[in-house]
Amino acid sequence: MKEILARLRKFEIRIREAVSSHMRGDYGSVFKGSGLEFTDVRAYQYGDDVRRIDWNVSAKGHETYIKLFREEKEQTVFFLLDVSGSQQIGRKNKQKIDIARDICGVLALSAVKEASQVGLICFSDKKEAYIRPGKGLKHGYELVLNLFKLQPSSIKTNLAKAISFTLNIVKRRSIIILISDFLDSGYESGLKALAQRHDLVIIHLSDSQEVQLPNLGIIPVYDKETNKTIWIDTSSKTLTQHLTTHFSGNQAQLEKFSRQNKVNYLPVNTEEDFVPRLVKLFRVRNIKQR
């Protein structure tokens, strides 16, 4: 555990130094949402900000109403982490699940240091772990310990089910950091609902081995999520092109979704240093908060 915390601390120091020296931004802003929580509506008065008009309520009556908000005293950060079998791709200690845990761990510890409440949901095709939101370093250490000790009971993926579970238990507007390779389908409507209710950050993991197959001829490949072995021709240019098109299309779809729904999107490849990527996330969110 000490080695894990020491490694995460090094990542955090690099991020903090980059934020402070290069961007002149607030490190904690990545964990800040809108800062406002909806409470009620009242009749519009001269001088009110027209952007706060609640058109749905106004359409039901003969008056115009505006939304009332109060400042949020605490911010909740929820990590939604994919721990399915497809995450076990990559070099030793550099698999997608390894990078996912490091990213989740360093951001979780950073969040508790910024006085945020932090919770964790790990999923495959079912809930693998759920840690209720809590505050303080002790809670942060317990979260990280559970995160790195977790041995998933299933290797399959069901993003839609995980998102539905999150929507059901996280009622108050929160920052949701979803970390996955998104090798699934049928989750799009749930993802949109998640983006509408919460401040959503998508961290999209990938590994070069998913598209760059070594030329070994016809070989058996074991699919961890289906428990089936299939034979593929690694020398086939058609197969390589199909894989490249599939993964590129998946990323392009997520990028488009993020632009349309004002979601922070961050692609991370296991072969690269993820710290500069996280620094980019901080920079974007610093701009968003101004």
SEKE-669644 format. One line per 8 residues: number of its first residue (from 1); for each residue y, z, x of N, C-alpha, C. Coordinates in pm, 1 decimal. Atoms other than C-alpha are relative to their C-alpha. Layout:
<atoms>
NUM	Y:Z:X:Y:Z:X:Y:Z:X; ... $
</atoms>
This chain:
<atoms>
1	-121.0:0.0:82.3:0.0:0.0:0.0:126.6:0.0:86.1; -117.1:-5.4:-88.5:240.2:81.4:286.8:30.9:-137.1:58.1; -19.4:134.2:-55.1:185.5:-267.1:434.4:62.7:-92.3:-103.2; -55.1:82.8:108.5:259.4:-429.6:98.3:147.6:29.8:-19.6; -138.7:-39.8:20.3:580.4:-231.7:50.6:87.8:-42.0:117.7; -76.2:41.3:-118.5:689.8:-306.1:407.9:28.6:-149.6:-4.7; -20.3:144.7:10.6:639.3:-680.2:351.7:102.1:-33.8:-108.1; -94.9:24.5:108.2:825.0:-674.2:21.0:141.2:41.4:40.2 $
9	-130.7:-47.0:-46.9:1106.3:-477.3:183.0:65.2:-103.5:90.6; -54.5:103.6:-88.3:1147.0:-748.9:448.1:54.0:-117.7:-80.9; -46.8:107.6:86.9:1173.4:-1013.4:176.6:132.8:39.4:-65.5; -119.7:-46.5:69.8:1432.1:-804.9:-8.9:120.5:2.0:93.3; -110.0:-5.9:-96.5:1643.6:-751.2:303.6:54.2:-139.9:27.9; -43.6:138.8:-24.0:1651.0:-1126.4:371.7:82.6:-52.8:-116.3; -73.3:47.6:117.6:1761.5:-1195.2:14.4:137.8:65.6:-6.8; -127.0:-72.2:6.2:2031.1:-925.6:20.0:98.3:-50.7:105.2 $
17	-87.7:48.2:-107.3:2168.3:-1049.3:353.2:55.9:-137.2:-32.4; -45.8:134.3:36.5:2185.4:-1407.8:228.1:102.8:4.5:-111.9; -93.3:-13.5:112.1:2356.5:-1304.1:-94.3:134.8:52.0:49.1; -123.0:-64.3:-47.1:2611.3:-1088.3:88.7:79.6:-88.8:95.2; -70.4:72.8:-104.5:2691.7:-1318.8:380.9:38.2:-142.3:-37.3; -23.5:140.7:28.2:2673.8:-1666.3:230.3:62.8:-27.8:-136.6; -42.8:31.5:136.1:2755.1:-1637.8:-138.7:109.1:91.7:-53.3; -100.8:-95.3:47.3:2987.6:-1338.1:-170.6:-25.3:39.5:-145.2 $
25	34.8:-31.4:138.5:2804.2:-1263.3:-490.9:-56.8:139.3:-13.6; 56.6:-131.0:32.1:2664.0:-956.1:-658.1:-150.9:-12.3:-5.3; 146.1:5.8:-6.5:2297.9:-904.9:-566.4:-62.0:36.0:-134.2; 58.6:-47.9:124.7:2234.1:-722.0:-891.4:17.5:-92.8:-117.7; -28.1:84.7:115.4:2359.8:-1005.9:-1109.3:-122.2:-76.9:-48.4; 120.7:69.4:44.3:2016.3:-1167.8:-1115.8:-71.9:80.0:-107.7; 64.9:-86.1:98.6:1906.9:-871.4:-1327.3:92.1:34.0:-116.3; -92.9:-25.7:108.8:2203.1:-881.7:-1564.4:-10.3:-110.6:-103.3 $
33	2.3:97.4:107.2:2184.8:-1051.6:-1899.7:141.4:-26.3:-49.7; -131.7:27.7:57.6:2470.0:-1128.4:-2135.8:88.2:123.2:0.9; -76.8:-124.0:0.3:2571.2:-762.2:-2127.9:40.9:44.3:-138.3; -39.2:-31.9:136.8:2614.2:-762.3:-2506.3:-121.2:0.2:-91.1; 109.2:-10.6:96.0:2383.6:-660.1:-2789.4:57.2:-11.8:-141.1; -47.6:22.1:136.5:2432.6:-785.1:-3148.0:-23.5:125.5:-84.2; 13.3:-119.5:84.3:2496.7:-502.9:-3395.3:22.8:-27.7:-147.7; -34.7:18.2:141.6:2654.9:-632.5:-3718.8:92.2:-120.2:-15.0 $
41	-101.2:102.5:27.0:2891.9:-880.1:-3883.6:112.6:61.8:-82.7; -111.6:-39.9:86.4:3235.0:-840.1:-4047.8:80.3:-123.8:-33.4; -81.5:112.5:43.9:3483.9:-1063.0:-4224.5:93.8:-44.3:112.2; -88.7:57.2:-102.5:3684.3:-1294.6:-3999.6:144.1:42.4:-24.1; -141.6:-35.1:5.5:4041.1:-1182.9:-3921.8:78.6:-90.1:93.3; -84.8:88.2:-80.9:4329.1:-1383.2:-3781.9:2.4:50.0:145.5; 0.4:-35.7:-140.9:4308.8:-1389.1:-3402.6:-137.8:21.2:58.1; 136.9:-15.7:-49.7:3928.7:-1343.2:-3381.5:-45.8:-126.1:73.5 $
49	56.1:110.9:-75.7:3738.7:-1561.5:-3137.9:-92.1:-81.9:-90.6; 78.9:84.2:91.4:3601.4:-1854.2:-3340.8:-142.5:-21.9:51.6; 134.2:17.8:-55.3:3304.7:-1873.5:-3104.6:-96.6:107.9:-47.5; 85.2:-109.4:47.8:3178.4:-1548.2:-3255.3:-30.7:-11.3:-149.5; 27.6:18.8:143.1:3161.5:-1687.0:-3610.8:-151.1:-15.7:-22.4; 140.5:10.4:38.2:2817.1:-1638.5:-3766.3:-7.6:-99.8:-115.2; -3.7:106.3:100.6:2781.6:-1968.3:-3951.1:-110.9:16.7:-103.4; 110.2:-19.9:94.9:2447.7:-1874.2:-4109.8:39.5:98.5:-110.2 $
57	-43.7:-99.2:98.1:2592.9:-1563.6:-4279.7:116.0:-54.1:-81.6; -118.2:52.7:68.9:2920.9:-1737.5:-4366.0:-37.7:-101.5:-107.2; 40.8:105.1:94.0:2736.8:-2021.4:-4539.9:-56.2:57.3:-129.4; 60.6:-60.4:118.2:2580.2:-1775.5:-4786.4:102.8:56.2:-97.9; -101.5:-60.2:87.4:2909.2:-1644.8:-4928.3:127.5:-81.8:-3.5; -128.8:68.2:11.8:3275.1:-1727.2:-4981.9:95.2:40.6:111.8; -83.5:-42.3:-110.9:3406.2:-1564.6:-4665.7:-60.7:-43.6:131.5; 47.0:30.1:-134.5:3382.1:-1633.4:-4295.5:-23.6:131.7:73.8 $
65	37.1:-123.3:-69.1:3206.6:-1368.6:-4086.9:-17.1:-25.8:149.7; 21.6:9.3:-143.6:3197.1:-1300.1:-3716.3:-103.1:104.4:43.2; 99.3:-92.2:-53.5:2929.2:-1130.5:-3507.5:68.7:111.6:79.0; -48.6:-113.9:-77.1:2994.3:-783.4:-3367.8:-104.9:37.2:104.7; 90.1:-35.1:-108.6:2846.7:-677.9:-3034.6:42.8:133.4:59.9; -33.3:-116.9:-81.0:2828.9:-366.2:-2825.6:-56.2:-23.0:139.9; 43.6:18.5:-137.0:2791.6:-347.9:-2451.4:-134.1:68.1:24.0; 130.3:-56.8:-33.0:2436.1:-294.9:-2330.7:14.6:94.8:118.4 $
73	-8.3:-99.2:-107.0:2411.5:20.1:-2122.5:-112.3:-18.6:102.2; 112.6:20.0:-89.5:2071.6:-68.4:-1975.1:-55.3:-140.6:-18.2; 61.4:131.8:5.5:1909.0:-398.2:-1889.7:-149.6:13.7:25.6; 144.5:-1.5:-18.0:1534.0:-449.6:-1927.6:-45.0:-132.1:59.8; 56.9:117.9:-65.3:1350.3:-690.2:-1698.5:-151.0:3.0:-19.1; 144.2:10.2:20.8:1000.9:-802.8:-1796.7:-55.4:-113.7:85.0; 70.0:102.9:-75.6:770.8:-990.2:-1560.3:-124.1:-41.2:-77.5; 114.1:57.5:71.1:520.0:-1218.4:-1730.4:-75.9:-85.0:100.9 $
81	67.4:58.0:-116.5:263.7:-1308.9:-1463.7:-137.1:-58.2:-34.1; 126.2:71.4:18.8:-17.8:-1565.6:-1480.1:-96.5:38.9:112.4; 100.1:-39.4:-99.5:-328.9:-1428.1:-1304.2:-132.7:-71.4:-25.0; 121.0:74.9:32.9:-578.0:-1691.3:-1425.4:-60.3:-65.1:124.8; 73.7:56.5:-111.9:-829.8:-1873.8:-1206.1:72.0:-110.2:74.3; -70.5:109.9:-65.8:-603.8:-2171.9:-1135.6:102.2:48.9:101.2; -93.5:-56.5:-96.5:-376.2:-1938.2:-943.0:-67.0:23.1:136.3; 73.2:-25.0:-124.9:-648.4:-1899.4:-678.1:-20.5:-129.0:78.8 $
89	1.4:124.5:-76.0:-561.2:-2226.4:-505.6:99.9:12.1:114.3; -88.2:-6.4:-116.0:-414.9:-2251.9:-156.6:-71.1:57.8:120.0; 57.3:-55.6:-121.8:-471.8:-2133.8:197.2:-18.5:151.6:-11.7; 25.9:-142.8:1.8:-595.8:-1782.0:272.2:130.9:78.3:11.3; -121.2:-83.3:9.3:-327.3:-1525.4:185.0:124.1:-78.8:-39.1; -112.6:83.6:43.7:-110.0:-1815.0:67.6:-33.2:-70.8:-130.8; 32.7:58.1:129.8:-271.5:-1887.0:-266.3:115.6:23.2:-96.9; -106.8:-16.1:99.4:-51.3:-1920.3:-571.9:9.3:144.7:-48.7 $
97	-1.7:-138.3:48.4:-154.0:-1571.6:-685.0:62.9:92.9:103.7; -61.2:-81.5:-104.8:-48.3:-1426.9:-347.1:152.6:-12.2:-4.2; -144.6:24.0:6.6:295.6:-1585.3:-369.4:57.7:61.3:-127.3; -45.0:-55.1:127.8:324.6:-1482.1:-735.0:16.6:151.6:9.1; -7.5:-145.8:-14.3:251.7:-1118.2:-651.2:117.6:41.3:89.0; -111.2:-34.0:-89.6:499.8:-1115.4:-363.8:134.1:-17.0:-70.4; -125.1:24.5:71.3:775.2:-1268.4:-576.5:23.3:106.2:-106.5; -9.3:-100.1:105.8:703.3:-1034.7:-866.4:30.0:137.5:59.3 $
105	-18.4:-130.9:-62.0:683.7:-733.1:-636.4:139.1:21.3:54.2; -132.2:-17.4:-60.6:1006.0:-791.7:-446.8:109.5:3.1:-106.1; -100.7:0.0:106.0:1203.8:-870.2:-763.4:-8.7:126.9:-84.8; 15.9:-123.1:78.3:1057.0:-570.5:-948.5:62.7:119.1:71.6; -58.4:-110.2:-76.2:1151.6:-327.0:-671.2:152.2:-13.2:8.0; -144.3:22.4:-3.6:1495.1:-485.3:-645.6:63.5:36.6:-133.3; -54.1:-27.8:133.5:1543.3:-452.1:-1021.6:12.2:149.6:-25.4; -8.3:-145.1:24.3:1461.8:-80.3:-1032.6:110.6:62.2:84.9 $
113	-108.7:-50.4:-84.0:1708.1:-25.9:-746.9:137.1:-30.8:-60.6; -124.6:33.3:69.8:1973.1:-189.2:-966.7:7.1:71.0:-134.9; 0.6:-85.6:119.4:1898.1:70.2:-1239.5:-48.0:-71.8:-125.2; 58.4:68.5:115.2:1714.7:-176.4:-1462.7:-132.3:65.2:-38.0; 134.5:-34.4:43.4:1413.0:-87.6:-1671.8:-89.5:-120.3:27.2; 86.9:110.6:-40.6:1119.0:-293.9:-1549.6:-138.6:16.3:-61.9; 133.8:1.2:57.2:796.3:-387.8:-1728.1:-78.5:-118.7:51.6; 86.8:105.4:-52.5:499.5:-610.6:-1644.9:-110.0:-34.0:-99.2 $
121	112.8:49.8:78.5:255.4:-824.7:-1841.8:-74.7:-101.1:86.6; 84.4:94.3:-72.7:-31.2:-993.6:-1653.4:-97.3:-62.2:-99.9; 82.6:67.5:99.7:-231.8:-1253.3:-1843.0:-87.9:-107.7:61.3; 86.0:116.2:-25.5:-515.6:-1503.2:-1823.3:-6.2:-72.0:-135.4; 4.5:41.8:139.9:-641.9:-1613.0:-2164.0:4.3:123.0:-90.1; -17.2:-125.1:72.4:-592.5:-1250.5:-2264.8:89.9:91.7:80.8; -83.3:-96.7:-72.0:-383.1:-951.3:-2169.0:-85.9:68.5:105.0; 72.7:-62.6:-110.2:-502.3:-835.0:-1827.2:61.6:134.3:39.3 $
129	-68.0:-125.9:-32.6:-243.3:-562.2:-1773.8:133.6:3.4:-72.1; -130.2:-19.1:63.2:59.0:-421.7:-1953.1:57.5:133.1:46.8; -70.3:-119.7:-45.3:300.9:-174.8:-1796.2:132.6:7.7:-74.7; -120.7:-16.7:78.7:570.5:-43.7:-2026.0:123.0:10.0:91.2; -121.2:-7.8:-81.6:930.0:-67.3:-1903.3:32.3:142.7:40.7; -37.4:-130.2:-51.0:1041.4:221.0:-1688.7:106.7:-14.3:107.1; -107.5:1.5:-98.9:1312.3:319.0:-1442.2:-40.8:79.7:123.6; 17.0:-79.0:-120.4:1326.2:450.3:-1089.5:-101.2:-57.1:97.6 $
137	87.0:51.4:-105.1:1150.6:382.4:-760.0:-146.6:38.4:-21.4; 138.2:-41.5:23.6:841.3:582.6:-857.3:-68.3:-97.3:-95.1; 55.1:97.2:95.1:788.3:352.7:-1154.2:-20.1:-134.9:68.0; 11.3:127.3:-70.1:853.5:50.3:-933.0:-121.5:-4.3:91.8; 115.8:-6.5:-90.1:591.2:161.6:-678.6:-131.0:-4.3:-79.3; 120.0:0.8:83.4:335.9:225.8:-955.1:-27.3:-140.3:-53.3; 14.8:136.1:50.0:402.4:-120.8:-1096.4:-57.6:-90.7:108.4; 46.5:83.4:-110.9:354.4:-285.8:-755.6:-145.1:32.5:34.4 $
145	137.0:-40.7:-30.2:36.4:-84.2:-690.2:-97.4:-60.3:-100.6; 85.0:57.7:104.0:-113.9:-191.8:-1023.2:-7.2:-151.3:11.2; -5.6:145.4:-14.0:-4.0:-549.5:-961.9:-96.1:-49.0:107.9; 82.1:45.3:-112.3:-182.4:-578.4:-625.7:-145.0:47.1:-10.6; 137.3:-47.9:19.1:-491.4:-381.4:-734.9:-72.6:-77.8:-109.7; 57.6:63.0:118.1:-549.2:-590.7:-1047.1:-108.1:-103.1:35.0; 107.4:97.9:-8.4:-879.5:-778.3:-1069.3:-20.6:-58.0:-139.7; 8.0:57.8:135.5:-855.2:-1012.5:-1371.5:-144.3:-11.1:-48.8 $
153	134.2:6.7:58.2:-1153.8:-1005.5:-1606.8:-33.0:-139.9:-50.3; 21.8:136.9:46.6:-1108.1:-1369.5:-1711.5:66.9:-97.7:96.2; -57.2:100.8:-89.0:-1038.7:-1688.3:-1516.9:69.2:-111.7:-78.8; -60.7:104.1:82.8:-912.9:-1893.9:-1811.2:149.4:27.0:-23.0; -144.1:-11.3:24.6:-551.3:-1955.5:-1915.5:31.2:-22.6:-147.1; -53.6:25.2:133.6:-374.6:-1922.5:-2249.3:145.7:45.2:-1.4; -142.7:-31.4:-7.6:1.3:-1937.9:-2203.3:57.3:32.1:-137.0; -52.8:-20.4:134.9:69.0:-1960.2:-2576.0:-28.5:141.2:-48.8 $
161	39.5:-134.7:42.6:-119.6:-1636.7:-2641.0:81.3:105.7:73.7; -77.8:-95.2:-79.9:63.2:-1456.9:-2358.1:144.4:6.3:-47.7; -138.9:5.8:47.5:402.4:-1572.1:-2484.1:11.7:67.6:-136.1; 0.5:-62.2:132.2:314.9:-1466.8:-2840.0:-5.6:151.9:11.4; 10.2:-144.0:-22.8:216.2:-1120.7:-2715.5:134.6:55.9:45.7; -130.9:-43.0:-50.6:546.6:-1093.2:-2529.7:103.7:5.2:-110.6; -96.1:4.9:110.4:749.0:-1195.4:-2833.7:-22.3:115.4:-98.0; 31.5:-106.8:94.3:571.7:-932.2:-3042.8:37.9:138.9:50.6 $
169	-25.9:-134.7:-51.3:626.6:-637.1:-2809.6:139.6:17.8:59.6; -134.2:-10.9:-59.2:963.3:-716.9:-2646.8:101.8:-39.2:-106.6; -89.8:25.5:111.9:1203.8:-683.4:-2939.3:145.7:-12.4:43.1; -138.3:0.9:-45.8:1527.8:-610.6:-2759.2:20.2:-111.4:101.8; -27.3:108.3:-93.8:1691.8:-897.0:-2570.0:-12.4:50.7:143.4; 29.0:-40.4:-137.1:1568.2:-876.2:-2208.9:0.3:-121.8:90.5; 23.5:106.4:-96.8:1539.8:-1078.0:-1893.5:-151.5:-14.0:13.6; 142.8:27.3:-13.5:1193.9:-1238.4:-1894.7:-17.9:-94.6:118.3 $
177	28.8:84.4:-116.3:1074.0:-1371.7:-1559.1:-145.8:-43.0:-9.1; 133.5:55.0:22.6:773.1:-1595.3:-1627.6:-45.3:-74.6:125.4; 51.8:58.4:-123.5:566.4:-1681.1:-1317.4:-137.3:-58.7:-27.7; 125.1:67.5:35.1:291.1:-1940.1:-1366.0:-3.9:-138.0:65.9; 10.1:139.8:-42.8:157.5:-2279.2:-1254.9:8.0:-94.6:-119.8; -16.4:74.6:124.5:181.9:-2392.7:-1619.1:-105.0:-110.4:-16.0; 110.2:93.9:19.1:-155.1:-2570.4:-1606.3:-69.9:30.5:-131.6; 47.5:-27.5:134.8:-201.4:-2539.7:-1978.7:77.3:-89.1:-96.0 $
185	-71.3:79.3:101.2:-85.9:-2702.4:-2302.1:13.2:81.9:-127.6; -15.1:-65.7:128.5:25.9:-2600.5:-2649.3:87.5:123.7:0.7; -83.9:-119.9:-10.8:272.5:-2336.5:-2529.4:148.4:-28.7:-22.7; -140.5:41.2:0.6:595.6:-2533.3:-2574.5:83.4:69.0:-107.8; -78.1:-61.8:107.4:705.9:-2391.1:-2911.9:23.4:147.9:28.3; -15.2:-140.6:-35.6:642.7:-2035.3:-2794.6:100.8:18.9:111.7; -94.2:-8.1:-111.7:836.5:-2099.2:-2474.8:143.2:-16.7:-49.1; -133.7:20.1:57.5:1131.5:-2224.0:-2679.0:46.8:126.5:-71.7 $
193	-34.6:-124.8:69.2:1123.7:-1909.3:-2894.8:34.8:109.1:100.1; -26.1:-98.4:-104.8:1112.7:-1697.9:-2578.7:138.5:-21.9:59.7; -131.4:33.2:-56.4:1419.1:-1879.9:-2443.0:113.0:32.8:-96.6; -103.3:-27.9:99.8:1608.7:-1831.1:-2769.2:25.5:149.8:-16.1; -12.5:-145.2:21.9:1542.5:-1456.0:-2794.4:38.6:77.4:125.9; -18.8:-74.7:-124.6:1566.0:-1361.1:-2428.1:68.7:-86.0:106.1; -55.6:68.8:-116.2:1726.8:-1451.1:-2097.9:-119.2:-37.2:87.7; 125.7:42.4:-61.0:1438.9:-1656.7:-1957.8:20.8:-62.6:138.2 $
201	6.1:58.8:-133.3:1370.4:-1734.3:-1591.6:-142.5:-51.3:20.6; 131.4:60.5:-23.5:1082.8:-1974.5:-1514.7:-17.4:-22.6:149.6; 36.4:25.7:-139.1:921.2:-1966.1:-1169.7:-131.6:-76.7:-1.7; 111.1:93.6:13.0:686.1:-2263.5:-1145.9:-70.7:-16.0:135.0; 75.4:2.7:-124.7:417.5:-2231.6:-876.1:-86.0:-125.3:12.0; 86.4:115.0:-25.6:234.7:-2521.9:-716.4:-54.8:8.7:142.0; 58.9:5.9:-133.4:17.5:-2599.1:-413.9:-31.4:-145.4:31.9; 17.9:140.4:-39.9:-7.8:-2924.3:-218.6:-143.5:-47.2:-18.6 $
209	140.5:38.3:14.8:-388.6:-2919.4:-242.9:-31.3:-52.5:-139.7; 24.1:45.4:137.1:-356.8:-2988.9:-615.0:17.0:-150.3:-13.2; -21.5:144.9:7.3:-244.2:-3345.5:-545.0:-41.7:-72.9:126.8; 34.3:63.0:-127.1:-325.9:-3411.7:-177.0:-143.2:35.7:38.7; 141.5:-26.7:-26.8:-703.5:-3427.3:-163.1:-42.0:-60.3:133.9; 51.2:57.3:-125.0:-876.2:-3472.8:174.6:-100.8:-110.2:-31.3; 90.0:112.9:23.7:-1071.7:-3800.0:201.6:-140.8:36.6:46.2; 135.9:-44.4:-30.4:-1426.5:-3663.7:184.8:-104.2:-78.4:-78.3 $
217	91.8:79.2:79.8:-1578.6:-3929.7:-37.2:-26.6:64.9:-135.2; 36.8:-57.4:129.7:-1762.6:-3824.6:-353.4:-51.8:142.0:22.7; 35.5:-141.0:-22.2:-1781.5:-3444.9:-368.4:-3.9:75.2:-133.2; -1.6:-85.0:120.6:-1859.3:-3173.8:-627.4:120.4:94.0:4.1; -115.9:-89.9:9.9:-1557.6:-2974.0:-745.4:-27.0:98.4:-112.7; 24.5:-105.4:99.0:-1594.9:-2642.9:-925.4:131.1:41.2:-66.6; -116.6:-41.1:77.5:-1342.2:-2571.1:-1201.8:-16.5:147.1:-38.2; 14.0:-144.1:22.0:-1289.9:-2193.4:-1204.7:26.6:40.3:-144.5 $
225	-36.0:-39.7:135.6:-1144.7:-2189.6:-1554.3:-100.9:-44.2:-104.6; 99.6:47.3:96.3:-1423.6:-2386.0:-1724.0:-142.5:33.5:42.7; 131.7:-30.6:-55.2:-1711.8:-2270.5:-1502.2:-89.5:-123.9:7.4; 75.4:124.7:-7.0:-1816.0:-2634.9:-1465.2:24.1:-68.8:134.4; -10.5:78.5:-122.3:-1882.2:-2854.5:-1162.2:4.9:-148.2:-36.3; -12.2:143.9:23.6:-1767.7:-3216.5:-1169.6:2.5:-72.3:134.9; 0.2:79.8:-122.3:-1805.4:-3495.3:-913.3:120.8:-91.8:-1.2; -118.2:85.6:-8.6:-1492.1:-3672.0:-795.8:-2.1:-80.0:129.9 $
233	-11.0:85.5:-118.2:-1418.7:-3953.1:-550.7:135.9:25.7:64.2; -127.6:-37.9:-63.4:-1154.0:-3811.3:-315.3:68.7:-117.7:68.0; -61.2:118.0:-62.8:-1096.2:-4157.3:-162.1:66.6:-91.3:-101.9; -54.2:84.3:106.5:-989.4:-4300.3:-498.5:152.1:10.5:-7.5; -145.8:1.9:11.9:-623.7:-4402.7:-499.0:42.9:22.9:-145.6; -30.3:-19.0:141.8:-635.6:-4405.7:-878.3:2.2:148.3:-35.5; 6.2:-144.1:25.4:-736.9:-4038.2:-885.6:121.9:69.8:59.2; -116.5:-60.0:-65.4:-464.9:-3944.4:-636.7:127.4:-26.6:-78.3 $
241	-117.7:35.6:77.2:-204.9:-4131.8:-838.4:4.6:75.6:-132.0; 7.6:-73.5:127.3:-325.1:-3967.9:-1160.3:43.0:145.1:18.5; -36.1:-139.8:-26.1:-295.6:-3619.2:-1009.3:148.9:15.0:27.9; -142.5:-4.8:-33.6:48.3:-3690.1:-865.9:86.2:-18.0:-124.2; -75.5:26.6:123.1:171.6:-3831.9:-1196.9:-5.2:120.2:-94.0; 16.9:-115.1:89.3:31.1:-3535.5:-1390.5:88.5:116.3:42.1; -75.6:-115.0:-47.3:189.6:-3268.9:-1172.2:151.0:-28.0:1.4; -141.8:35.7:2.6:521.0:-3454.3:-1138.7:53.7:1.7:-142.4 $
249	-40.6:0.8:140.3:532.0:-3502.6:-1514.8:13.8:139.8:-55.3; -5.5:-138.2:44.3:462.3:-3135.0:-1574.2:128.1:66.6:47.6; -122.0:-58.4:-54.0:749.1:-3033.8:-1346.1:122.8:-58.3:-67.4; -114.6:65.6:64.3:986.1:-3289.9:-1498.7:19.3:52.0:-142.9; -6.5:-51.4:137.2:900.6:-3161.8:-1848.6:60.7:140.0:-2.8; -53.7:-135.9:-6.2:974.5:-2802.0:-1750.8:147.5:-0.2:39.9; -140.3:11.1:-40.2:1300.1:-2902.1:-1580.1:86.2:-43.2:-118.8; -72.7:47.9:117.4:1410.3:-3089.5:-1892.1:13.0:109.9:-104.1 $
257	-2.4:-111.6:95.4:1316.0:-2797.8:-2116.7:102.6:104.4:42.4; -89.8:-102.8:-51.2:1511.5:-2558.9:-1895.6:146.4:-40.7:-16.5; -138.3:48.1:19.2:1826.2:-2772.8:-1904.1:40.8:8.6:-146.2; -31.8:3.3:143.1:1809.3:-2807.8:-2281.3:13.3:139.5:-60.2; 3.0:-134.5:57.7:1750.8:-2435.7:-2341.9:69.8:104.9:86.4; -78.7:-88.6:-86.9:1977.5:-2289.6:-2069.8:-87.8:104.9:66.4; 96.9:-85.1:-69.3:1683.4:-2147.9:-1877.8:12.7:-22.6:150.0; 4.3:14.3:-145.1:1683.1:-2078.2:-1503.2:-139.6:-45.5:40.0 $
265	129.0:56.4:-40.7:1405.2:-2295.4:-1354.5:-7.5:-5.2:151.9; 15.5:-6.0:-144.9:1273.1:-2243.0:-1002.7:-141.2:-44.5:39.4; 130.9:42.2:-50.1:986.1:-2451.3:-855.0:-25.7:59.1:137.6; 36.3:-58.8:-129.1:802.9:-2282.4:-565.4:-136.4:-52.8:41.7; 125.6:47.8:-55.5:535.0:-2442.7:-348.8:-52.7:102.9:99.5; 58.8:-102.7:-86.1:292.1:-2215.6:-161.8:19.6:-29.9:148.2; -15.1:38.9:-139.6:352.1:-2410.5:160.1:138.2:32.2:55.8; -136.5:-23.4:-45.6:720.4:-2317.5:175.1:34.2:148.4:-3.0 $
273	-54.6:-134.8:0.7:916.1:-2000.4:242.0:71.5:19.6:-133.8; -57.6:-13.2:133.8:997.7:-1872.9:-106.4:132.6:74.8:-1.6; -124.4:-77.1:-1.3:1290.7:-1652.4:2.2:123.1:-86.7:-24.8; -116.0:85.6:31.3:1546.8:-1940.3:15.6:3.9:-43.6:-145.8; 5.7:36.1:142.1:1427.7:-2036.7:-331.5:54.2:113.2:-86.7; -50.4:-113.7:76.2:1494.5:-1686.9:-462.0:150.9:16.7:21.6; -144.3:-6.0:-27.8:1835.5:-1691.9:-291.2:72.9:-100.9:-88.6; -58.6:101.4:88.4:1906.5:-2010.8:-486.2:8.2:51.8:-143.2 $
281	-0.2:-59.0:134.1:1810.9:-1828.8:-806.5:115.5:98.9:-14.5; -110.4:-96.0:3.1:2057.2:-1550.6:-722.4:134.0:-71.8:-6.5; -125.5:74.1:-0.8:2329.4:-1804.4:-652.8:31.0:-57.3:-137.7; -18.3:59.0:133.8:2278.9:-1980.7:-986.4:38.3:107.0:-101.8; -26.9:-105.6:96.5:2275.9:-1654.2:-1179.2:132.6:70.8:29.5; -132.6:-53.3:-32.3:2583.4:-1527.8:-992.9:107.5:-84.9:-66.4; -95.6:92.8:63.1:2770.9:-1836.8:-1113.0:-1.3:18.1:-150.6; 17.1:-15.4:146.2:2631.6:-1786.1:-1465.7:72.7:123.3:-50.8 $
289	-59.1:-124.6:46.3:2768.2:-1429.6:-1481.8:152.3:0.3:6.1; -146.0:-1.2:-16.1:3126.8:-1526.0:-1389.2:69.3:-51.2:-124.6 $
</atoms>
